[in-house]
Amino acid sequence: MERKRTTNSIVLPVFYDVDPSQVRNQTGSFAAAFVEHEKRFKEEMERVNGWRIALKEVADLGGMVLGDGYEVLY
């Protein structure tokens, strides 16, 4: 996302076996992962918050949702 902001690069998100709303709202496995990241990077919370923001931004872009035998463009 930083590259998209600085150089206007194209970003095409591909969500494999996860709903973009889980990424956007950081629920389910994303919530659990962020709990672990916050423990691991407790001295670098600004970094973790940057990841949170980037994931929310990427989930708002149009992209592909892939899963077991299906593909959806949104």
VODREN-198378 format. One record per residue: residue in three letters; x, y, z of N, C-alpha, C in turn. Coordinates in Angstrom, 1 decimal, decimal comma, always signed. Layout:
% VODREN-198378
r residu = Ala	npx = X	npy = Y	npz = Z	capx = X	capy = Y	capz = Z	cpx = X	cpy = Y	cpz = Z
...
% end
This chain:
% VODREN-198378
r residu = Met	npx = +0,8	npy = -1,2	npz = +0,0	capx = +0,0	capy = +0,0	capz = +0,0	cpx = +0,9	cpy = +1,3	cpz = +0,0
r residu = Glu	npx = +2,0	npy = +1,2	npz = +0,6	capx = +2,9	capy = +2,3	capz = +0,6	cpx = +3,4	cpy = +2,6	cpz = -0,8
r residu = Arg	npx = +3,7	npy = +1,6	npz = -1,5	capx = +4,1	capy = +1,7	capz = -2,9	cpx = +3,0	cpy = +2,3	cpz = -3,8
r residu = Lys	npx = +1,8	npy = +1,9	npz = -3,5	capx = +0,6	capy = +2,5	capz = -4,2	cpx = +0,5	cpy = +4,0	cpz = -4,0
r residu = Arg	npx = +0,7	npy = +4,4	npz = -2,7	capx = +0,6	capy = +5,8	capz = -2,4	cpx = +1,8	cpy = +6,6	cpz = -2,9
r residu = Thr	npx = +3,0	npy = +6,1	npz = -2,9	capx = +4,2	capy = +6,9	capz = -3,4	cpx = +4,4	cpy = +6,8	cpz = -4,9
r residu = Thr	npx = +4,1	npy = +5,7	npz = -5,5	capx = +4,4	capy = +5,7	capz = -7,0	cpx = +3,1	cpy = +5,4	cpz = -7,8
r residu = Asn	npx = +2,0	npy = +5,4	npz = -7,2	capx = +0,7	capy = +5,1	capz = -7,9	cpx = +0,7	cpy = +3,8	cpz = -8,6
r residu = Ser	npx = +1,4	npy = +2,8	npz = -7,9	capx = +1,4	capy = +1,4	capz = -8,5	cpx = +0,0	cpy = +0,8	cpz = -8,4
r residu = Ile	npx = -0,3	npy = -0,2	npz = -9,2	capx = -1,5	capy = -0,9	capz = -9,2	cpx = -1,4	cpy = -2,0	cpz = -8,1
r residu = Val	npx = -2,5	npy = -2,1	npz = -7,3	capx = -2,6	capy = -3,2	capz = -6,3	cpx = -3,8	cpy = -4,0	cpz = -6,6
r residu = Leu	npx = -3,6	npy = -5,3	npz = -6,8	capx = -4,8	capy = -6,2	capz = -7,1	cpx = -4,8	cpy = -7,2	cpz = -5,9
r residu = Pro	npx = -5,6	npy = -7,0	npz = -4,9	capx = -5,7	capy = -8,0	capz = -3,8	cpx = -6,3	cpy = -9,3	cpz = -4,3
r residu = Val	npx = -5,7	npy = -10,3	npz = -3,7	capx = -6,3	capy = -11,7	capz = -3,9	cpx = -6,5	cpy = -12,3	cpz = -2,5
r residu = Phe	npx = -7,7	npy = -12,6	npz = -2,2	capx = -8,0	capy = -13,1	capz = -0,9	cpx = -8,3	cpy = -14,6	cpz = -1,1
r residu = Tyr	npx = -7,4	npy = -15,4	npz = -0,6	capx = -7,6	capy = -16,9	capz = -0,7	cpx = -8,2	cpy = -17,4	cpz = +0,6
r residu = Asp	npx = -9,4	npy = -18,0	npz = +0,4	capx = -10,1	capy = -18,7	capz = +1,5	cpx = -10,4	cpy = -17,8	cpz = +2,7
r residu = Val	npx = -10,6	npy = -16,5	npz = +2,4	capx = -10,9	capy = -15,6	capz = +3,5	cpx = -11,8	cpy = -14,5	cpz = +2,9
r residu = Asp	npx = -12,8	npy = -14,1	npz = +3,6	capx = -13,7	capy = -13,0	capz = +3,2	cpx = -13,0	cpy = -11,6	cpz = +3,4
r residu = Pro	npx = -13,1	npy = -10,8	npz = +2,4	capx = -12,4	capy = -9,4	capz = +2,6	cpx = -12,9	cpy = -8,7	cpz = +3,8
r residu = Ser	npx = -14,2	npy = -8,9	npz = +4,2	capx = -14,7	capy = -8,2	capz = +5,4	cpx = -13,9	cpy = -8,7	cpz = +6,6
r residu = Gln	npx = -13,4	npy = -9,9	npz = +6,7	capx = -12,6	capy = -10,3	capz = +7,8	cpx = -11,2	cpy = -9,5	cpz = +7,8
r residu = Val	npx = -10,7	npy = -9,3	npz = +6,6	capx = -9,5	capy = -8,5	capz = +6,5	cpx = -9,8	cpy = -7,0	cpz = +6,9
r residu = Arg	npx = -10,8	npy = -6,5	npz = +6,3	capx = -11,2	capy = -5,1	capz = +6,6	cpx = -11,5	cpy = -4,8	cpz = +8,1
r residu = Asn	npx = -12,3	npy = -5,7	npz = +8,7	capx = -12,7	capy = -5,5	capz = +10,1	cpx = -11,7	cpy = -6,2	cpz = +11,1
r residu = Gln	npx = -10,8	npy = -7,0	npz = +10,5	capx = -9,8	capy = -7,7	capz = +11,3	cpx = -10,5	cpy = -8,6	cpz = +12,4
r residu = Thr	npx = -11,3	npy = -9,4	npz = +11,9	capx = -12,0	capy = -10,4	capz = +12,7	cpx = -11,5	cpy = -11,8	cpz = +12,4
r residu = Gly	npx = -12,0	npy = -12,8	npz = +13,1	capx = -11,6	capy = -14,2	capz = +12,9	cpx = -10,1	cpy = -14,4	cpz = +13,0
r residu = Ser	npx = -9,5	npy = -15,1	npz = +12,1	capx = -8,1	capy = -15,4	capz = +12,1	cpx = -7,3	cpy = -14,1	cpz = +12,1
r residu = Phe	npx = -7,7	npy = -13,0	npz = +11,5	capx = -7,0	capy = -11,8	capz = +11,5	cpx = -6,9	cpy = -11,2	cpz = +12,9
r residu = Ala	npx = -8,0	npy = -11,3	npz = +13,6	capx = -8,0	capy = -10,8	capz = +15,0	cpx = -7,0	cpy = -11,5	cpz = +15,9
r residu = Ala	npx = -7,0	npy = -12,9	npz = +15,7	capx = -6,1	capy = -13,7	capz = +16,5	cpx = -4,6	cpy = -13,4	cpz = +16,1
r residu = Ala	npx = -4,4	npy = -13,2	npz = +14,8	capx = -3,0	capy = -12,9	capz = +14,3	cpx = -2,5	cpy = -11,6	cpz = +14,9
r residu = Phe	npx = -3,4	npy = -10,6	npz = +15,0	capx = -3,0	capy = -9,3	capz = +15,5	cpx = -2,7	cpy = -9,3	cpz = +17,0
r residu = Val	npx = -3,4	npy = -10,2	npz = +17,7	capx = -3,1	capy = -10,4	capz = +19,1	cpx = -1,7	cpy = -10,9	cpz = +19,3
r residu = Glu	npx = -1,3	npy = -11,8	npz = +18,4	capx = +0,1	capy = -12,4	capz = +18,5	cpx = +1,1	cpy = -11,3	cpz = +18,0
r residu = His	npx = +0,8	npy = -10,5	npz = +17,0	capx = +1,7	capy = -9,5	capz = +16,5	cpx = +1,9	cpy = -8,4	cpz = +17,6
r residu = Glu	npx = +0,8	npy = -8,1	npz = +18,3	capx = +1,0	capy = -7,1	capz = +19,4	cpx = +1,9	cpy = -7,6	cpz = +20,5
r residu = Lys	npx = +1,8	npy = -8,9	npz = +20,8	capx = +2,7	capy = -9,5	capz = +21,8	cpx = +4,1	cpy = -9,4	cpz = +21,3
r residu = Arg	npx = +4,3	npy = -9,9	npz = +20,1	capx = +5,7	capy = -10,0	capz = +19,5	cpx = +6,3	cpy = -8,7	cpz = +19,3
r residu = Phe	npx = +5,6	npy = -7,7	npz = +18,8	capx = +6,1	capy = -6,4	capz = +18,5	cpx = +5,6	cpy = -5,3	cpz = +19,5
r residu = Lys	npx = +5,5	npy = -5,6	npz = +20,8	capx = +5,0	capy = -4,7	capz = +21,7	cpx = +5,8	cpy = -3,4	cpz = +21,8
r residu = Glu	npx = +7,0	npy = -3,4	npz = +21,5	capx = +7,9	capy = -2,2	capz = +21,4	cpx = +7,7	cpy = -1,5	cpz = +20,1
r residu = Glu	npx = +7,0	npy = -2,0	npz = +19,2	capx = +6,8	capy = -1,4	capz = +17,9	cpx = +5,4	cpy = -1,3	cpz = +17,5
r residu = Met	npx = +4,5	npy = -0,8	npz = +18,3	capx = +3,1	capy = -0,8	capz = +18,1	cpx = +2,8	cpy = +0,1	cpz = +16,9
r residu = Glu	npx = +3,6	npy = +1,1	npz = +16,6	capx = +3,4	capy = +1,9	capz = +15,4	cpx = +3,4	cpy = +1,1	cpz = +14,1
r residu = Arg	npx = +4,4	npy = +0,1	npz = +14,1	capx = +4,5	capy = -0,8	capz = +13,0	cpx = +3,3	cpy = -1,7	cpz = +12,8
r residu = Val	npx = +2,8	npy = -2,2	npz = +14,0	capx = +1,6	capy = -3,1	capz = +13,9	cpx = +0,4	cpy = -2,3	cpz = +13,5
r residu = Asn	npx = +0,2	npy = -1,1	npz = +14,0	capx = -0,9	capy = -0,2	capz = +13,6	cpx = -0,8	cpy = +0,1	cpz = +12,1
r residu = Gly	npx = +0,4	npy = +0,3	npz = +11,5	capx = +0,6	capy = +0,5	capz = +10,1	cpx = +0,1	cpy = -0,7	cpz = +9,3
r residu = Trp	npx = +0,3	npy = -1,9	npz = +9,8	capx = -0,2	capy = -3,1	capz = +9,1	cpx = -1,7	cpy = -3,2	cpz = +9,2
r residu = Arg	npx = -2,3	npy = -2,8	npz = +10,3	capx = -3,7	capy = -2,7	capz = +10,4	cpx = -4,3	cpy = -1,8	cpz = +9,4
r residu = Ile	npx = -3,8	npy = -0,6	npz = +9,3	capx = -4,3	capy = +0,4	capz = +8,3	cpx = -4,1	cpy = -0,1	cpz = +6,9
r residu = Ala	npx = -3,0	npy = -0,7	npz = +6,6	capx = -2,8	capy = -1,2	capz = +5,2	cpx = -3,7	cpy = -2,3	cpz = +4,9
r residu = Leu	npx = -4,0	npy = -3,2	npz = +5,8	capx = -5,0	capy = -4,3	capz = +5,5	cpx = -6,4	cpy = -3,7	cpz = +5,3
r residu = Lys	npx = -6,8	npy = -2,7	npz = +6,1	capx = -8,1	capy = -2,1	capz = +5,9	cpx = -8,2	cpy = -1,5	cpz = +4,5
r residu = Glu	npx = -7,1	npy = -0,8	npz = +4,1	capx = -7,1	capy = -0,1	capz = +2,8	cpx = -7,1	cpy = -1,1	cpz = +1,7
r residu = Val	npx = -6,4	npy = -2,2	npz = +1,8	capx = -6,3	capy = -3,2	capz = +0,7	cpx = -7,7	cpy = -3,9	cpz = +0,6
r residu = Ala	npx = -8,3	npy = -4,1	npz = +1,7	capx = -9,6	capy = -4,8	capz = +1,7	cpx = -10,7	cpy = -3,9	cpz = +1,0
r residu = Asp	npx = -10,5	npy = -2,6	npz = +0,9	capx = -11,4	capy = -1,7	capz = +0,3	cpx = -11,2	cpy = -1,6	cpz = -1,2
r residu = Leu	npx = -10,1	npy = -2,2	npz = -1,7	capx = -9,9	capy = -2,2	capz = -3,2	cpx = -10,6	cpy = -3,3	cpz = -3,8
r residu = Gly	npx = -10,9	npy = -3,1	npz = -5,1	capx = -11,5	capy = -4,2	capz = -5,9	cpx = -10,4	cpy = -5,3	cpz = -6,1
r residu = Gly	npx = -10,9	npy = -6,6	npz = -6,1	capx = -9,9	capy = -7,7	capz = -6,2	cpx = -10,6	cpy = -9,0	cpz = -6,4
r residu = Met	npx = -9,9	npy = -10,0	npz = -6,1	capx = -10,4	capy = -11,4	capz = -6,3	cpx = -10,5	cpy = -12,1	cpz = -4,9
r residu = Val	npx = -11,6	npy = -12,9	npz = -4,8	capx = -11,8	capy = -13,7	capz = -3,6	cpx = -11,7	cpy = -15,2	cpz = -4,1
r residu = Leu	npx = -10,7	npy = -15,9	npz = -3,7	capx = -10,5	capy = -17,3	capz = -4,1	cpx = -10,8	cpy = -18,2	cpz = -3,0
r residu = Gly	npx = -11,3	npy = -19,4	npz = -3,3	capx = -11,6	capy = -20,4	capz = -2,3	cpx = -11,7	cpy = -21,8	cpz = -2,9
r residu = Asp	npx = -12,2	npy = -22,7	npz = -2,2	capx = -12,3	capy = -24,0	capz = -2,7	cpx = -13,3	cpy = -24,1	cpz = -3,9
r residu = Gly	npx = -12,7	npy = -24,0	npz = -5,1	capx = -13,4	capy = -24,2	capz = -6,3	cpx = -14,2	cpy = -23,0	cpz = -6,8
r residu = Tyr	npx = -14,0	npy = -21,9	npz = -6,2	capx = -14,8	capy = -20,7	capz = -6,7	cpx = -13,9	cpy = -19,5	cpz = -6,8
r residu = Glu	npx = -14,3	npy = -18,5	npz = -7,6	capx = -13,6	capy = -17,3	capz = -7,7	cpx = -14,6	cpy = -16,2	cpz = -7,9
r residu = Val	npx = -14,5	npy = -15,1	npz = -7,2	capx = -15,4	capy = -14,0	capz = -7,3	cpx = -14,6	cpy = -12,7	cpz = -7,4
r residu = Leu	npx = -15,0	npy = -11,9	npz = -8,4	capx = -14,4	capy = -10,6	capz = -8,6	cpx = -15,3	cpy = -9,6	cpz = -7,9
r residu = Tyr	npx = -14,7	npy = -8,6	npz = -7,3	capx = -15,6	capy = -7,6	capz = -6,6	cpx = -15,0	cpy = -6,3	cpz = -6,9
% end
